[in-house]
């Protein structure tokens, strides 16, 4: 025989029930015009009892706990509700039976309801539309107050199931189900749904969820648990659409307004509101958490403000954050970009300026600052760049000067670059210096500075660097001066001799070309340009027979090269032409003209070759297309 854990009706209620019912019967006729029929229902979940009063219309009331008017959420033994309407109900006896383990006394007056608990409990009274919800919470869960002798088998099995779920020991639950079945969970459908889900049985879990939805009433925590289940079952679309989730955000909003709410409880409820996308309702509580606690509450607060279009409030929050001391660099940078996204450049600029104060020239913070300044920064901003350049050294200085040039500060960049000793002028610094002079279109100053540095330079590597930089600016004479000084120090430097030979060829100094290239030319040399320029210099000097082996060597080397370009093909065509293989040369010229029909140098070489093979008609056609060229005009004169 199963032993019931508690008496169905308390002694005091039993004793006075006949008198209470008689009084109600006497009162009913006189109050008929005033009394409002009230439907009363109740539900018990864990350590909470919930009582719902439904008049079908709005009713005002006053709350007193232990004979003192008190706010919702007050602890005590007795709750007295005084309504602005008379109370009439036929559900009182049923309520008394269902709550006998909780309440010692349930009594009504003309317009009052009195509840007395066995022990001290917390009474919470909330309005939900036309309903009044009374929540009664014990200090300890009911299971903890039961002795093993008083607990029913169902109670023990439920306690066991809760512990199994909390400790993720679902294999133990399978054993219980095999032995006792599932009926003991009928009173706890949400617990059953959680267990089925933990056992990967979504179909059964869904059935238990549906059973929970069929319950007449649910406490707030049960509703929250139900929402979580819908999410886990992949049915988030149902949230807010079912009976017990439809008003959840309103119920949570009411509880969040409770001044006695613990911090942890409040945070948990705010998280649920975020999941419910109840942005307007949760915003005040989210704002409080973001301002007071910061941390992980910052981002959902920002996101919620953005979703609600509260841009001004969002920017005000960022401004508050920026002023906080000890803010990490990463957070400052994030806020700066947030300001930009919020179209508040004036707020972003000082943050990037602060970040750039200690950043390197190539840092993202500096790049972003320069981007915000634009191509024509203010005078004060250019001075900031110049000061950073002065305070830097070597490559870092070069980068700051590059920024200064791009910010229309080329003249100041030239002045700062000239302050650098020649021994410390790096390739990068010199190229930046040249860039500044190009910006100012001042090549004379460039030549003067280069000569000044070369005069005192004794390091061959730096001299080679100066020569290359001069070549880049088409200052061939100056480049050769650098290379000549270099070979005085290092006579057998092949790179310098090769460049001297090529540069001399472009300057029509063919004897110098032969002098320099001849020092590095050997039978094993596989450098086609060296062979080619040496051969051309000899040919143009009139040493035709002596040049031919080097043209032949040029063709042999080019033949081994898989890739090709215009320069290489021109050298090949000219070499063939010099060797008397003019028709082969013509094929190459024709191919080059297809790719570069407007290249006058290729045209003239092609015309000259056509004339050498006697094709004057074709040569004349091409000459007519090649205007304003002295060499072409001279050839045309021969046809007149």
Phi, psi and omega in degrees: 000133181282133180267125178287138185287332182222158173293148183293314181231136181294160185299314184297320180293320178302316187295318187258003184299315180301314180299322182295315180295321179298317179300319179298319181295323179292320184288327189306313182298318183286332183262009187301324181283345186244328186294144178248124178296130183243130173268132182238132176222162183213159177210146180239130178221111179060238182261026180229138174246136181236130178238128181248125176252125183232107177277338188089000177206164182292138180226135176268155182204164176238143184248132173228133178242125183051047174067018178233132177297128189217154177285164177297139180097019181268144181267142179177188179261333190229137176238128177237121177253128177248121184260162176271008177223156176291149183251132178222131180207150175251005185261007188293318182294319179297318179299319181298318180294317185290334186248017185298332179284349183250313190248133179277328184220136170227118182220150175237151170247199180300313181223029183227156174228126181245128176237129177237126182266159178291320180234177179290130181226172175256123179261128177231127182237123183229147176263131177231089183065244180265006182249155174242125182249125177252120176250130180239119184244131176277159177292324181238148175302146181305324183296327182287339182270348182274141173274155180305327182290325184277336184288141176278167176301320180299314180301315181295320179294321179294316178300317179298316180298320179297318180291321178300316180293317180297325182263006178056044178250062186294336180295331176290326181294323178302321179296318180296317181298320180296325184273319188248352183077199185247356189297331183294347180266001184303323180282351182230066184298327180292320176298317179299318180297320178296318180295317179297323179293320177295333178270011179062027177253082184291327180298311179295321179301317180298321179297318179293324177298317178298321177297320179296322179295334181279352177294146183292323182219154176222145173281164186303313182297328177293319178298318179297318178297323179295318178300316178299322179294317178300320178297314181293331180275003180072028182238044182300334180298337181282341182296126182091353183253338183269167185305315187267000176245353186295319184253018186297318181297324178293318180295318179294320180300320178295318181291326179297335179282354181287119183292340181269005182293134178289157182297317182295320178297317180298315181297318179297319180292323178296319177300318180295319179298323177296319178296326180280355181060032177273067191297314182297316184291322186274344187305313181301320181287323178294321178298316180298316180293320182293318182286320185275321186252330181064226177055227184291351180276347183296311188290316176296329178293314179298317181296320180293317177300318180296317180296326181274357180073024180272064187295320181296316179296324179295314180295321177299322178294317178298320179297321176296318181297317183298327183283347182292137180283150177074017180290129180300152181302319182299322180289322176298317180296319179298317180295323179299315179292326177297319177300319180297318178295331178271014178060036178241072182299323182297332177279327183285323186305307182298331178291312179296326177297316179297317180294325182285341183303325183246008183268160177283164185298330183266009183287158179294328180295318179293316179301319180292320178298315180296323178297319180289326177293325182087177185290344180233074182294163178291164182302319180296326180289321177295324177296323178299317178296317179296320178296321177295322178294318179298323184278358183252171180226157171051232186296326180296319178297318180302319181292321178295322177295323177299317177299319182296319178297313180295340179264025178068030178244039184298319182297317178293325178296319178298315181299317181290323180294323181290343179284346184282132176298147183303326182292342182251010180279111179273167177305315183296315180297317181293321179295324176294319178300315178296320178301318179296318180293324176297319179300324180271357184053050185235074179284338178295317178296321177302311181298319181295315180295319181296317177299321181296317180289324182290328182299322183263000184274132178236356180274118184298326180294319178292324178297320177297321179297318178297321179298316179297317180296321177295319176301319180300333179261014180062026176264075188292318179300316181293323178298316180296326178297320179294317181292324180294321177293327180295315184284346171292326179275320183228082191301330185259023179289107186294322182297317180293317179297320180296318181288324176298318180296314181293315180299320179296325178297316180293335178270008181062026175261077190289330178292321177294324178301314180294322182297313184283314183289331179297336181285340183245358183276123177224170179297333183269000182291122180252025180264102185297322180299321180298314178298317184294310183293325177296316179296315180296319179298318178295316182299313182290337176279353180098002179268066189295309183299319180293336184279335189301318179300329181282329172294319178297318179297323178300315180296321180297317181292316180297325180297339180270355183267123184284320180277167182212161174204175185298316181300313181296317181294324177295317178298322179294315181296315180295320178298317177299318180298316180295330180273005177086006181262064191289323180296323176294323178295319180301320179301317180293317180298318179298319178296317180294324180291331177296322180280326183226073185295340183262002181285108185292327180297315179294320180301312184294321177295322179294316179298315180299319181291322177299319180292325180294330180266002175087013180266072186289328181298313179292323179297319181295322178300315180291325179296324180296334179273349184252093185258165175056038175231121184304320182294318178295319179298322180295320179291318179301323181301327182292337181273347184278000000 
